[in-house]
Amino acid sequence: MNKYSLESALETVFFNQYNQDITHRLGDLSCLYTYYREDDASPKFTEIYNKIQALLLKSQLMEKANRYPSIPTDFRCNFDLPGTNKTPHTFAPVIKMPKHQPLSDYDARIEEIMKIMEKLDIAAMVEYVRKKAIKAGDLKFEK
C-alpha cells in the first residue's frame, strides 16, 4: 500500500466519524486489516473480514442493478422522408428509456445485510488495526 493510500484509509477509518458513506469506511477498514494482518490475527477477524467483503460486494451489485436500467439503441431521426414535415431540422433525437423498475425485494435484502452487520464485532477489528498502526508508527501522535 502506498503512503497516500495508507494515510487516506487511516483518515477515513479513524478520523472521519461523520462520513456518510459507511461502505467506504468498511472498505478502507478491510484494506487496513489486510495491510496490517500478521500471524497474530485471530480467525475471528478473518471471518469478519470475509463477511464484510461479501456484504460490500452484495451491496455494490444491488446498487448497480438498481441504478442502471437497460439502455435502448433505437435512435431515429426522420430527415426528408415521405410524410415528414419539411421544416428546418435540428438534431434533437427522442430517446425513449424504459421505465426504471427497482429490484422487487430491495428492502428485504438491505434488512438482511443489516442483520448480518449487527452481529459482526467490527469494533474489535478496528481496535486490532489501530494497535497495529500505532506499532508500525503510522499513528505517531498516539501512545
N, CA, C and O atoms as a GROMACS GRO file, in nm:
protein
  572
    1MET      N    1   0.086  -0.117   0.000
    1MET     CA    2   0.000   0.000   0.000
    1MET      C    3   0.090   0.123   0.000
    1MET      O    4   0.182   0.133   0.081
    2ASN      N    5   0.064   0.216  -0.091
    2ASN     CA    6   0.148   0.335  -0.094
    2ASN      C    7   0.110   0.428   0.022
    2ASN      O    8   0.005   0.414   0.084
    3LYS      N    9   0.198   0.524   0.048
    3LYS     CA   10   0.182   0.611   0.165
    3LYS      C   11   0.052   0.692   0.160
    3LYS      O   12  -0.015   0.706   0.261
    4TYR      N   13   0.018   0.744   0.042
    4TYR     CA   14  -0.104   0.823   0.030
    4TYR      C   15  -0.228   0.737   0.059
    4TYR      O   16  -0.317   0.780   0.132
    5SER      N   17  -0.233   0.617   0.002
    5SER     CA   18  -0.348   0.529   0.025
    5SER      C   19  -0.359   0.489   0.171
    5SER      O   20  -0.469   0.483   0.227
    6LEU      N   21  -0.244   0.462   0.234
    6LEU     CA   22  -0.243   0.426   0.375
    6LEU      C   23  -0.295   0.541   0.461
    6LEU      O   24  -0.380   0.520   0.547
    7GLU      N   25  -0.245   0.661   0.438
    7GLU     CA   26  -0.289   0.776   0.516
    7GLU      C   27  -0.436   0.807   0.492
    7GLU      O   28  -0.508   0.844   0.584
    8SER      N   29  -0.480   0.792   0.370
    8SER     CA   30  -0.620   0.816   0.337
    8SER      C   31  -0.712   0.716   0.406
    8SER      O   32  -0.817   0.753   0.459
    9ALA      N   33  -0.673   0.589   0.406
    9ALA     CA   34  -0.753   0.486   0.472
    9ALA      C   35  -0.756   0.507   0.623
    9ALA      O   36  -0.861   0.492   0.685
   10LEU      N   37  -0.641   0.542   0.682
   10LEU     CA   38  -0.637   0.569   0.826
   10LEU      C   39  -0.725   0.689   0.860
   10LEU      O   40  -0.796   0.688   0.961
   11GLU      N   41  -0.720   0.791   0.777
   11GLU     CA   42  -0.804   0.910   0.798
   11GLU      C   43  -0.952   0.875   0.792
   11GLU      O   44  -1.030   0.919   0.876
   12THR      N   45  -0.990   0.795   0.694
   12THR     CA   46  -1.131   0.759   0.678
   12THR      C   47  -1.180   0.675   0.795
   12THR      O   48  -1.290   0.699   0.847
   13VAL      N   49  -1.102   0.577   0.837
   13VAL     CA   50  -1.148   0.485   0.941
   13VAL      C   51  -1.145   0.548   1.080
   13VAL      O   52  -1.238   0.528   1.159
   14PHE      N   53  -1.041   0.624   1.112
   14PHE     CA   54  -1.025   0.671   1.249
   14PHE      C   55  -1.067   0.815   1.274
   14PHE      O   56  -1.096   0.851   1.388
   15PHE      N   57  -1.071   0.898   1.172
   15PHE     CA   58  -1.093   1.040   1.198
   15PHE      C   59  -1.214   1.100   1.126
   15PHE      O   60  -1.249   1.215   1.151
   16ASN      N   61  -1.278   1.025   1.039
   16ASN     CA   62  -1.398   1.075   0.972
   16ASN      C   63  -1.520   1.003   1.027
   16ASN      O   64  -1.588   0.930   0.954
   17GLN      N   65  -1.549   1.024   1.154
   17GLN     CA   66  -1.661   0.956   1.217
   17GLN      C   67  -1.795   0.997   1.156
   17GLN      O   68  -1.893   0.923   1.166
   18TYR      N   69  -1.800   1.113   1.093
   18TYR     CA   70  -1.926   1.161   1.038
   18TYR      C   71  -1.935   1.143   0.888
   18TYR      O   72  -2.019   1.204   0.822
   19ASN      N   73  -1.849   1.059   0.834
   19ASN     CA   74  -1.855   1.028   0.692
   19ASN      C   75  -1.984   0.952   0.664
   19ASN      O   76  -2.013   0.851   0.728
   20GLN      N   77  -2.062   1.000   0.571
   20GLN     CA   78  -2.191   0.940   0.545
   20GLN      C   79  -2.182   0.807   0.471
   20GLN      O   80  -2.274   0.726   0.480
   21ASP      N   81  -2.074   0.783   0.400
   21ASP     CA   82  -2.062   0.660   0.322
   21ASP      C   83  -1.994   0.553   0.407
   21ASP      O   84  -1.872   0.540   0.404
   22ILE      N   85  -2.073   0.478   0.481
   22ILE     CA   86  -2.020   0.375   0.570
   22ILE      C   87  -1.957   0.261   0.490
   22ILE      O   88  -1.866   0.194   0.540
   23THR      N   89  -2.003   0.238   0.366
   23THR     CA   90  -1.943   0.131   0.287
   23THR      C   91  -1.799   0.166   0.251
   23THR      O   92  -1.714   0.077   0.242
   24HIS      N   93  -1.772   0.295   0.231
   24HIS     CA   94  -1.634   0.338   0.204
   24HIS      C   95  -1.546   0.314   0.327
   24HIS      O   96  -1.433   0.269   0.314
   25ARG      N   97  -1.598   0.345   0.446
   25ARG     CA   98  -1.522   0.320   0.569
   25ARG      C   99  -1.495   0.172   0.589
   25ARG      O  100  -1.384   0.134   0.627
   26LEU      N  101  -1.595   0.088   0.563
   26LEU     CA  102  -1.576  -0.056   0.579
   26LEU      C  103  -1.475  -0.110   0.477
   26LEU      O  104  -1.396  -0.198   0.509
   27GLY      N  105  -1.478  -0.056   0.356
   27GLY     CA  106  -1.380  -0.097   0.255
   27GLY      C  107  -1.238  -0.059   0.296
   27GLY      O  108  -1.145  -0.138   0.280
   28ASP      N  109  -1.222   0.063   0.350
   28ASP     CA  110  -1.090   0.106   0.396
   28ASP      C  111  -1.044   0.025   0.518
   28ASP      O  112  -0.926  -0.006   0.531
   29LEU      N  113  -1.138  -0.008   0.606
   29LEU     CA  114  -1.103  -0.093   0.720
   29LEU      C  115  -1.053  -0.229   0.673
   29LEU      O  116  -0.956  -0.283   0.727
   30SER      N  117  -1.118  -0.284   0.573
   30SER     CA  118  -1.075  -0.412   0.517
   30SER      C  119  -0.935  -0.402   0.456
   30SER      O  120  -0.853  -0.492   0.474
   31CYS      N  121  -0.910  -0.293   0.386
   31CYS     CA  122  -0.776  -0.272   0.327
   31CYS      C  123  -0.670  -0.262   0.436
   31CYS      O  124  -0.563  -0.320   0.425
   32LEU      N  125  -0.701  -0.187   0.542
   32LEU     CA  126  -0.606  -0.173   0.653
   32LEU      C  127  -0.583  -0.306   0.722
   32LEU      O  128  -0.471  -0.338   0.761
   33TYR      N  129  -0.689  -0.384   0.738
   33TYR     CA  130  -0.674  -0.516   0.801
   33TYR      C  131  -0.580  -0.605   0.720
   33TYR      O  132  -0.492  -0.670   0.775
   34THR      N  133  -0.598  -0.606   0.588
   34THR     CA  134  -0.511  -0.690   0.507
   34THR      C  135  -0.367  -0.637   0.508
   34THR      O  136  -0.272  -0.714   0.496
   35TYR      N  137  -0.352  -0.505   0.521
   35TYR     CA  138  -0.218  -0.446   0.525
   35TYR      C  139  -0.144  -0.480   0.655
   35TYR      O  140  -0.026  -0.514   0.652
   36TYR      N  141  -0.214  -0.471   0.769
   36TYR     CA  142  -0.151  -0.493   0.898
   36TYR      C  143  -0.161  -0.637   0.948
   36TYR      O  144  -0.098  -0.673   1.048
   37ARG      N  145  -0.238  -0.718   0.881
   37ARG     CA  146  -0.260  -0.855   0.928
   37ARG      C  147  -0.128  -0.931   0.933
   37ARG      O  148  -0.047  -0.928   0.840
   38GLU      N  149  -0.111  -0.997   1.043
   38GLU     CA  150   0.007  -1.081   1.060
   38GLU      C  151  -0.039  -1.217   1.111
   38GLU      O  152  -0.158  -1.247   1.111
   39ASP      N  153   0.057  -1.297   1.154
   39ASP     CA  154   0.023  -1.430   1.205
   39ASP      C  155  -0.056  -1.424   1.335
   39ASP      O  156  -0.119  -1.523   1.374
   40ASP      N  157  -0.054  -1.310   1.403
   40ASP     CA  158  -0.124  -1.299   1.531
   40ASP      C  159  -0.271  -1.262   1.516
   40ASP      O  160  -0.342  -1.253   1.616
   41ALA      N  161  -0.319  -1.241   1.395
   41ALA     CA  162  -0.459  -1.207   1.374
   41ALA      C  163  -0.546  -1.329   1.405
   41ALA      O  164  -0.519  -1.440   1.359
   42SER      N  165  -0.647  -1.306   1.484
   42SER     CA  166  -0.733  -1.419   1.522
   42SER      C  167  -0.820  -1.461   1.405
   42SER      O  168  -0.850  -1.380   1.317
   43PRO      N  169  -0.860  -1.586   1.404
   43PRO     CA  170  -0.951  -1.632   1.298
   43PRO      C  171  -1.084  -1.555   1.299
   43PRO      O  172  -1.151  -1.546   1.196
   44LYS      N  173  -1.120  -1.501   1.414
   44LYS     CA  174  -1.244  -1.422   1.424
   44LYS      C  175  -1.236  -1.301   1.332
   44LYS      O  176  -1.334  -1.268   1.265
   45PHE      N  177  -1.119  -1.234   1.328
   45PHE     CA  178  -1.104  -1.116   1.242
   45PHE      C  179  -1.107  -1.154   1.094
   45PHE      O  180  -1.160  -1.081   1.012
   46THR      N  181  -1.050  -1.268   1.063
   46THR     CA  182  -1.054  -1.315   0.924
   46THR      C  183  -1.197  -1.346   0.882
   46THR      O  184  -1.236  -1.318   0.769
   47GLU      N  185  -1.275  -1.401   0.973
   47GLU     CA  186  -1.415  -1.429   0.944
   47GLU      C  187  -1.493  -1.298   0.925
   47GLU      O  188  -1.575  -1.287   0.835
   48ILE      N  189  -1.466  -1.200   1.011
   48ILE     CA  190  -1.531  -1.069   0.998
   48ILE      C  191  -1.492  -1.005   0.865
   48ILE      O  192  -1.577  -0.951   0.794
   49TYR      N  193  -1.364  -1.013   0.832
   49TYR     CA  194  -1.315  -0.958   0.705
   49TYR      C  195  -1.388  -1.021   0.587
   49TYR      O  196  -1.434  -0.950   0.497
   50ASN      N  197  -1.399  -1.154   0.587
   50ASN     CA  198  -1.465  -1.224   0.477
   50ASN      C  199  -1.612  -1.184   0.466
   50ASN      O  200  -1.663  -1.166   0.355
   51LYS      N  201  -1.680  -1.170   0.579
   51LYS     CA  202  -1.821  -1.130   0.575
   51LYS      C  203  -1.836  -0.987   0.526
   51LYS      O  204  -1.927  -0.957   0.447
   52ILE      N  205  -1.748  -0.898   0.571
   52ILE     CA  206  -1.755  -0.759   0.525
   52ILE      C  207  -1.735  -0.753   0.374
   52ILE      O  208  -1.808  -0.682   0.305
   53GLN      N  209  -1.639  -0.827   0.322
   53GLN     CA  210  -1.614  -0.828   0.178
   53GLN      C  211  -1.736  -0.880   0.101
   53GLN      O  212  -1.774  -0.824  -0.002
   54ALA      N  213  -1.796  -0.986   0.151
   54ALA     CA  214  -1.914  -1.043   0.084
   54ALA      C  215  -2.031  -0.945   0.087
   54ALA      O  216  -2.102  -0.930  -0.012
   55LEU      N  217  -2.051  -0.880   0.200
   55LEU     CA  218  -2.162  -0.785   0.212
   55LEU      C  219  -2.139  -0.661   0.127
   55LEU      O  220  -2.233  -0.609   0.067
   56LEU      N  221  -2.015  -0.613   0.122
   56LEU     CA  222  -1.985  -0.498   0.037
   56LEU      C  223  -2.007  -0.530  -0.110
   56LEU      O  224  -2.060  -0.448  -0.185
   57LEU      N  225  -1.966  -0.649  -0.151
   57LEU     CA  226  -1.988  -0.692  -0.288
   57LEU      C  227  -2.137  -0.702  -0.318
   57LEU      O  228  -2.183  -0.656  -0.423
   58LYS      N  229  -2.211  -0.761  -0.227
   58LYS     CA  230  -2.355  -0.775  -0.247
   58LYS      C  231  -2.423  -0.639  -0.258
   58LYS      O  232  -2.507  -0.618  -0.346
   59SER      N  233  -2.387  -0.546  -0.169
   59SER     CA  234  -2.450  -0.413  -0.174
   59SER      C  235  -2.410  -0.338  -0.300
   59SER      O  236  -2.491  -0.264  -0.356
   60GLN      N  237  -2.286  -0.355  -0.346
   60GLN     CA  238  -2.242  -0.288  -0.468
   60GLN      C  239  -2.317  -0.343  -0.590
   60GLN      O  240  -2.359  -0.267  -0.677
   61LEU      N  241  -2.333  -0.473  -0.595
   61LEU     CA  242  -2.405  -0.534  -0.707
   61LEU      C  243  -2.552  -0.493  -0.706
   61LEU      O  244  -2.611  -0.469  -0.811
   62MET      N  245  -2.612  -0.485  -0.587
   62MET     CA  246  -2.752  -0.441  -0.577
   62MET      C  247  -2.765  -0.296  -0.622
   62MET      O  248  -2.861  -0.261  -0.690
   63GLU      N  249  -2.670  -0.213  -0.583
   63GLU     CA  250  -2.674  -0.072  -0.622
   63GLU      C  251  -2.665  -0.058  -0.774
   63GLU      O  252  -2.738   0.020  -0.835
   64LYS      N  253  -2.573  -0.134  -0.835
   64LYS     CA  254  -2.558  -0.126  -0.980
   64LYS      C  255  -2.681  -0.178  -1.052
   64LYS      O  256  -2.724  -0.121  -1.152
   65ALA      N  257  -2.738  -0.286  -1.002
   65ALA     CA  258  -2.857  -0.342  -1.066
   65ALA      C  259  -2.975  -0.247  -1.052
   65ALA      O  260  -3.062  -0.242  -1.139
   66ASN      N  261  -2.978  -0.173  -0.945
   66ASN     CA  262  -3.088  -0.081  -0.920
   66ASN      C  263  -3.069   0.053  -0.990
   66ASN      O  264  -3.166   0.125  -1.013
   67ARG      N  265  -2.947   0.088  -1.023
   67ARG     CA  266  -2.918   0.219  -1.079
   67ARG      C  267  -2.926   0.224  -1.230
   67ARG      O  268  -2.975   0.323  -1.285
   68TYR      N  269  -2.879   0.122  -1.299
   68TYR     CA  270  -2.866   0.129  -1.444
   68TYR      C  271  -2.971   0.044  -1.514
   68TYR      O  272  -2.954  -0.078  -1.525
   69PRO      N  273  -3.078   0.105  -1.561
   69PRO     CA  274  -3.173   0.027  -1.641
   69PRO      C  275  -3.113   0.000  -1.778
   69PRO      O  276  -3.013   0.062  -1.816
   70SER      N  277  -3.173  -0.090  -1.850
   70SER     CA  278  -3.122  -0.118  -1.984
   70SER      C  279  -3.140   0.006  -2.072
   70SER      O  280  -3.239   0.078  -2.060
   71ILE      N  281  -3.044   0.030  -2.158
   71ILE     CA  282  -3.046   0.148  -2.243
   71ILE      C  283  -3.079   0.105  -2.385
   71ILE      O  284  -3.010   0.019  -2.441
   72PRO      N  285  -3.183   0.163  -2.444
   72PRO     CA  286  -3.220   0.123  -2.581
   72PRO      C  287  -3.121   0.176  -2.682
   72PRO      O  288  -3.050   0.274  -2.658
   73THR      N  289  -3.117   0.111  -2.796
   73THR     CA  290  -3.029   0.157  -2.904
   73THR      C  291  -3.110   0.203  -3.024
   73THR      O  292  -3.054   0.217  -3.134
   74ASP      N  293  -3.238   0.226  -3.007
   74ASP     CA  294  -3.325   0.267  -3.116
   74ASP      C  295  -3.333   0.420  -3.121
   74ASP      O  296  -3.419   0.480  -3.057
   75PHE      N  297  -3.242   0.481  -3.195
   75PHE     CA  298  -3.240   0.626  -3.211
   75PHE      C  299  -3.284   0.657  -3.353
   75PHE      O  300  -3.220   0.612  -3.448
   76ARG      N  301  -3.392   0.732  -3.370
   76ARG     CA  302  -3.443   0.760  -3.504
   76ARG      C  303  -3.449   0.909  -3.530
   76ARG      O  304  -3.496   0.987  -3.447
   77CYS      N  305  -3.402   0.946  -3.646
   77CYS     CA  306  -3.416   1.084  -3.694
   77CYS      C  307  -3.471   1.073  -3.836
   77CYS      O  308  -3.405   1.019  -3.924
   78ASN      N  309  -3.589   1.123  -3.857
   78ASN     CA  310  -3.652   1.117  -3.988
   78ASN      C  311  -3.628   1.248  -4.063
   78ASN      O  312  -3.700   1.346  -4.043
   79PHE      N  313  -3.527   1.249  -4.149
   79PHE     CA  314  -3.495   1.367  -4.228
   79PHE      C  315  -3.546   1.346  -4.371
   79PHE      O  316  -3.506   1.252  -4.439
   80ASP      N  317  -3.631   1.432  -4.413
   80ASP     CA  318  -3.678   1.435  -4.552
   80ASP      C  319  -3.735   1.301  -4.600
   80ASP      O  320  -3.717   1.265  -4.716
   81LEU      N  321  -3.801   1.230  -4.515
   81LEU     CA  322  -3.869   1.108  -4.557
   81LEU      C  323  -4.012   1.143  -4.594
   81LEU      O  324  -4.067   1.241  -4.543
   82PRO      N  325  -4.072   1.066  -4.681
   82PRO     CA  326  -4.212   1.095  -4.717
   82PRO      C  327  -4.300   1.101  -4.592
   82PRO      O  328  -4.291   1.016  -4.503
   83GLY      N  329  -4.383   1.201  -4.588
   83GLY     CA  330  -4.474   1.216  -4.476
   83GLY      C  331  -4.418   1.295  -4.360
   83GLY      O  332  -4.488   1.317  -4.261
   84THR      N  333  -4.293   1.338  -4.368
   84THR     CA  334  -4.236   1.418  -4.260
   84THR      C  335  -4.256   1.565  -4.290
   84THR      O  336  -4.278   1.605  -4.404
   85ASN      N  337  -4.247   1.642  -4.189
   85ASN     CA  338  -4.263   1.786  -4.200
   85ASN      C  339  -4.138   1.846  -4.267
   85ASN      O  340  -4.027   1.803  -4.237
   86LYS      N  341  -4.155   1.942  -4.357
   86LYS     CA  342  -4.041   2.000  -4.429
   86LYS      C  343  -3.987   2.125  -4.360
   86LYS      O  344  -3.934   2.214  -4.426
   87THR      N  345  -4.000   2.133  -4.231
   87THR     CA  346  -3.948   2.247  -4.157
   87THR      C  347  -3.798   2.229  -4.138
   87THR      O  348  -3.748   2.118  -4.151
   88PRO      N  349  -3.726   2.336  -4.107
   88PRO     CA  350  -3.582   2.321  -4.082
   88PRO      C  351  -3.557   2.221  -3.969
   88PRO      O  352  -3.623   2.224  -3.865
   89HIS      N  353  -3.462   2.135  -3.993
   89HIS     CA  354  -3.435   2.026  -3.897
   89HIS      C  355  -3.329   2.067  -3.796
   89HIS      O  356  -3.234   2.139  -3.828
   90THR      N  357  -3.348   2.022  -3.678
   90THR     CA  358  -3.244   2.031  -3.575
   90THR      C  359  -3.220   1.889  -3.526
   90THR      O  360  -3.309   1.805  -3.530
   91PHE      N  361  -3.101   1.864  -3.481
   91PHE     CA  362  -3.072   1.730  -3.432
   91PHE      C  363  -3.112   1.724  -3.285
   91PHE      O  364  -3.038   1.770  -3.198
   92ALA      N  365  -3.226   1.667  -3.259
   92ALA     CA  366  -3.275   1.650  -3.123
   92ALA      C  367  -3.349   1.517  -3.117
   92ALA      O  368  -3.472   1.514  -3.115
   93PRO      N  369  -3.275   1.407  -3.115
   93PRO     CA  370  -3.342   1.277  -3.116
   93PRO      C  371  -3.420   1.256  -2.986
   93PRO      O  372  -3.382   1.305  -2.880
   94VAL      N  373  -3.526   1.184  -2.997
   94VAL     CA  374  -3.605   1.146  -2.880
   94VAL      C  375  -3.559   1.008  -2.838
   94VAL      O  376  -3.571   0.912  -2.914
   95ILE      N  377  -3.507   0.999  -2.720
   95ILE     CA  378  -3.457   0.872  -2.669
   95ILE      C  379  -3.558   0.823  -2.565
   95ILE      O  380  -3.577   0.887  -2.462
   96LYS      N  381  -3.619   0.713  -2.594
   96LYS     CA  382  -3.720   0.660  -2.503
   96LYS      C  383  -3.657   0.554  -2.414
   96LYS      O  384  -3.618   0.446  -2.458
   97MET      N  385  -3.648   0.589  -2.287
   97MET     CA  386  -3.591   0.497  -2.188
   97MET      C  387  -3.704   0.415  -2.128
   97MET      O  388  -3.813   0.467  -2.105
   98PRO      N  389  -3.679   0.288  -2.104
   98PRO     CA  390  -3.783   0.209  -2.038
   98PRO      C  391  -3.801   0.258  -1.894
   98PRO      O  392  -3.707   0.311  -1.834
   99LYS      N  393  -3.919   0.240  -1.840
   99LYS     CA  394  -3.946   0.282  -1.703
   99LYS      C  395  -3.856   0.200  -1.610
   99LYS      O  396  -3.847   0.078  -1.622
  100HIS      N  397  -3.791   0.269  -1.519
  100HIS     CA  398  -3.699   0.203  -1.426
  100HIS      C  399  -3.778   0.119  -1.327
  100HIS      O  400  -3.870   0.168  -1.262
  101GLN      N  401  -3.742  -0.007  -1.317
  101GLN     CA  402  -3.806  -0.098  -1.224
  101GLN      C  403  -3.706  -0.140  -1.117
  101GLN      O  404  -3.617  -0.220  -1.145
  102PRO      N  405  -3.717  -0.087  -0.995
  102PRO     CA  406  -3.623  -0.127  -0.890
  102PRO      C  407  -3.642  -0.274  -0.855
  102PRO      O  408  -3.746  -0.334  -0.883
  103LEU      N  409  -3.540  -0.331  -0.794
  103LEU     CA  410  -3.550  -0.471  -0.751
  103LEU      C  411  -3.669  -0.486  -0.658
  103LEU      O  412  -3.691  -0.403  -0.569
  104SER      N  413  -3.744  -0.590  -0.677
  104SER     CA  414  -3.868  -0.607  -0.600
  104SER      C  415  -3.841  -0.631  -0.452
  104SER      O  416  -3.918  -0.587  -0.367
  105ASP      N  417  -3.734  -0.700  -0.420
  105ASP     CA  418  -3.706  -0.731  -0.279
  105ASP      C  419  -3.586  -0.652  -0.226
  105ASP      O  420  -3.513  -0.699  -0.139
  106TYR      N  421  -3.567  -0.533  -0.278
  106TYR     CA  422  -3.452  -0.448  -0.240
  106TYR      C  423  -3.450  -0.422  -0.090
  106TYR      O  424  -3.345  -0.438  -0.026
  107ASP      N  425  -3.562  -0.381  -0.032
  107ASP     CA  426  -3.567  -0.351   0.111
  107ASP      C  427  -3.538  -0.474   0.196
  107ASP      O  428  -3.469  -0.464   0.297
  108ALA      N  429  -3.589  -0.588   0.155
  108ALA     CA  430  -3.564  -0.711   0.230
  108ALA      C  431  -3.416  -0.748   0.225
  108ALA      O  432  -3.362  -0.797   0.324
  109ARG      N  433  -3.352  -0.726   0.113
  109ARG     CA  434  -3.210  -0.757   0.102
  109ARG      C  435  -3.126  -0.662   0.189
  109ARG      O  436  -3.029  -0.705   0.251
  110ILE      N  437  -3.164  -0.536   0.194
  110ILE     CA  438  -3.095  -0.440   0.279
  110ILE      C  439  -3.110  -0.480   0.427
  110ILE      O  440  -3.014  -0.475   0.503
  111GLU      N  441  -3.230  -0.520   0.466
  111GLU     CA  442  -3.254  -0.565   0.604
  111GLU      C  443  -3.169  -0.688   0.636
  111GLU      O  444  -3.117  -0.699   0.747
  112GLU      N  445  -3.155  -0.777   0.541
  112GLU     CA  446  -3.073  -0.897   0.560
  112GLU      C  447  -2.926  -0.858   0.583
  112GLU      O  448  -2.860  -0.913   0.672
  113ILE      N  449  -2.876  -0.764   0.504
  113ILE     CA  450  -2.738  -0.717   0.521
  113ILE      C  451  -2.722  -0.652   0.658
  113ILE      O  452  -2.621  -0.674   0.725
  114MET      N  453  -2.819  -0.572   0.698
  114MET     CA  454  -2.811  -0.504   0.828
  114MET      C  455  -2.810  -0.604   0.944
  114MET      O  456  -2.737  -0.584   1.041
  115LYS      N  457  -2.889  -0.709   0.936
  115LYS     CA  458  -2.891  -0.810   1.043
  115LYS      C  459  -2.756  -0.880   1.054
  115LYS      O  460  -2.709  -0.908   1.165
  116ILE      N  461  -2.695  -0.909   0.942
  116ILE     CA  462  -2.563  -0.973   0.944
  116ILE      C  463  -2.459  -0.877   1.002
  116ILE      O  464  -2.374  -0.917   1.082
  117MET      N  465  -2.465  -0.749   0.960
  117MET     CA  466  -2.368  -0.650   1.008
  117MET      C  467  -2.379  -0.628   1.159
  117MET      O  468  -2.278  -0.605   1.225
  118GLU      N  469  -2.500  -0.634   1.213
  118GLU     CA  470  -2.519  -0.615   1.356
  118GLU      C  471  -2.447  -0.721   1.438
  118GLU      O  472  -2.407  -0.695   1.552
  119LYS      N  473  -2.432  -0.838   1.383
  119LYS     CA  474  -2.369  -0.949   1.456
  119LYS      C  475  -2.216  -0.946   1.451
  119LYS      O  476  -2.151  -1.014   1.529
  120LEU      N  477  -2.160  -0.866   1.361
  120LEU     CA  478  -2.014  -0.861   1.347
  120LEU      C  479  -1.952  -0.769   1.451
  120LEU      O  480  -2.006  -0.662   1.480
  121ASP      N  481  -1.840  -0.810   1.507
  121ASP     CA  482  -1.769  -0.728   1.605
  121ASP      C  483  -1.666  -0.642   1.532
  121ASP      O  484  -1.545  -0.668   1.538
  122ILE      N  485  -1.716  -0.541   1.464
  122ILE     CA  486  -1.630  -0.455   1.384
  122ILE      C  487  -1.541  -0.369   1.474
  122ILE      O  488  -1.429  -0.336   1.436
  123ALA      N  489  -1.590  -0.334   1.593
  123ALA     CA  490  -1.512  -0.252   1.686
  123ALA      C  491  -1.383  -0.323   1.726
  123ALA      O  492  -1.278  -0.258   1.739
  124ALA      N  493  -1.389  -0.453   1.747
  124ALA     CA  494  -1.268  -0.528   1.782
  124ALA      C  495  -1.169  -0.528   1.667
  124ALA      O  496  -1.048  -0.520   1.688
  125MET      N  497  -1.219  -0.536   1.546
  125MET     CA  498  -1.132  -0.533   1.429
  125MET      C  499  -1.068  -0.395   1.414
  125MET      O  500  -0.951  -0.384   1.380
  126VAL      N  501  -1.145  -0.289   1.440
  126VAL     CA  502  -1.091  -0.154   1.435
  126VAL      C  503  -0.981  -0.138   1.540
  126VAL      O  504  -0.878  -0.078   1.512
  127GLU      N  505  -1.003  -0.190   1.659
  127GLU     CA  506  -0.903  -0.181   1.766
  127GLU      C  507  -0.776  -0.258   1.728
  127GLU      O  508  -0.665  -0.211   1.755
  128TYR      N  509  -0.790  -0.374   1.666
  128TYR     CA  510  -0.674  -0.451   1.620
  128TYR      C  511  -0.594  -0.370   1.519
  128TYR      O  512  -0.471  -0.362   1.528
  129VAL      N  513  -0.663  -0.310   1.423
  129VAL     CA  514  -0.595  -0.229   1.320
  129VAL      C  515  -0.528  -0.108   1.385
  129VAL      O  516  -0.417  -0.072   1.348
  130ARG      N  517  -0.596  -0.044   1.481
  130ARG     CA  518  -0.539   0.074   1.548
  130ARG      C  519  -0.410   0.038   1.619
  130ARG      O  520  -0.311   0.111   1.609
  131LYS      N  521  -0.408  -0.074   1.691
  131LYS     CA  522  -0.287  -0.116   1.762
  131LYS      C  523  -0.173  -0.145   1.664
  131LYS      O  524  -0.058  -0.111   1.690
  132LYS      N  525  -0.207  -0.209   1.554
  132LYS     CA  526  -0.106  -0.239   1.453
  132LYS      C  527  -0.052  -0.111   1.388
  132LYS      O  528   0.068  -0.101   1.360
  133ALA      N  529  -0.139  -0.013   1.365
  133ALA     CA  530  -0.097   0.113   1.305
  133ALA      C  531  -0.006   0.190   1.400
  133ALA      O  532   0.093   0.250   1.357
  134ILE      N  533  -0.039   0.189   1.529
  134ILE     CA  534   0.046   0.256   1.628
  134ILE      C  535   0.180   0.186   1.636
  134ILE      O  536   0.285   0.252   1.640
  135LYS      N  537   0.180   0.053   1.640
  135LYS     CA  538   0.304  -0.024   1.646
  135LYS      C  539   0.392   0.001   1.524
  135LYS      O  540   0.515   0.004   1.535
  136ALA      N  541   0.330   0.018   1.408
  136ALA     CA  542   0.404   0.043   1.284
  136ALA      C  543   0.450   0.188   1.272
  136ALA      O  544   0.530   0.221   1.184
  137GLY      N  545   0.398   0.275   1.361
  137GLY     CA  546   0.437   0.416   1.356
  137GLY      C  547   0.354   0.500   1.262
  137GLY      O  548   0.392   0.612   1.230
  138ASP      N  549   0.242   0.446   1.216
  138ASP     CA  550   0.158   0.520   1.123
  138ASP      C  551   0.063   0.616   1.195
  138ASP      O  552   0.012   0.710   1.133
  139LEU      N  553   0.039   0.594   1.324
  139LEU     CA  554  -0.038   0.685   1.408
  139LEU      C  555   0.056   0.735   1.519
  139LEU      O  556   0.038   0.702   1.636
  140LYS      N  557   0.153   0.812   1.481
  140LYS     CA  558   0.262   0.852   1.573
  140LYS      C  559   0.216   0.939   1.689
  140LYS      O  560   0.277   0.936   1.795
  141PHE      N  561   0.110   1.016   1.669
  141PHE     CA  562   0.069   1.106   1.774
  141PHE      C  563  -0.003   1.035   1.888
  141PHE      O  564  -0.028   1.096   1.992
  142GLU      N  565  -0.037   0.907   1.871
  142GLU     CA  566  -0.099   0.831   1.978
  142GLU      C  567   0.005   0.751   2.052
  142GLU      O  568   0.110   0.716   1.998
  143LYS      N  569  -0.026   0.722   2.178
  143LYS     CA  570   0.067   0.641   2.259
  143LYS      C  571   0.005   0.510   2.296
  143LYS      O  572   0.068   0.429   2.364
   0.00000   0.00000   0.00000
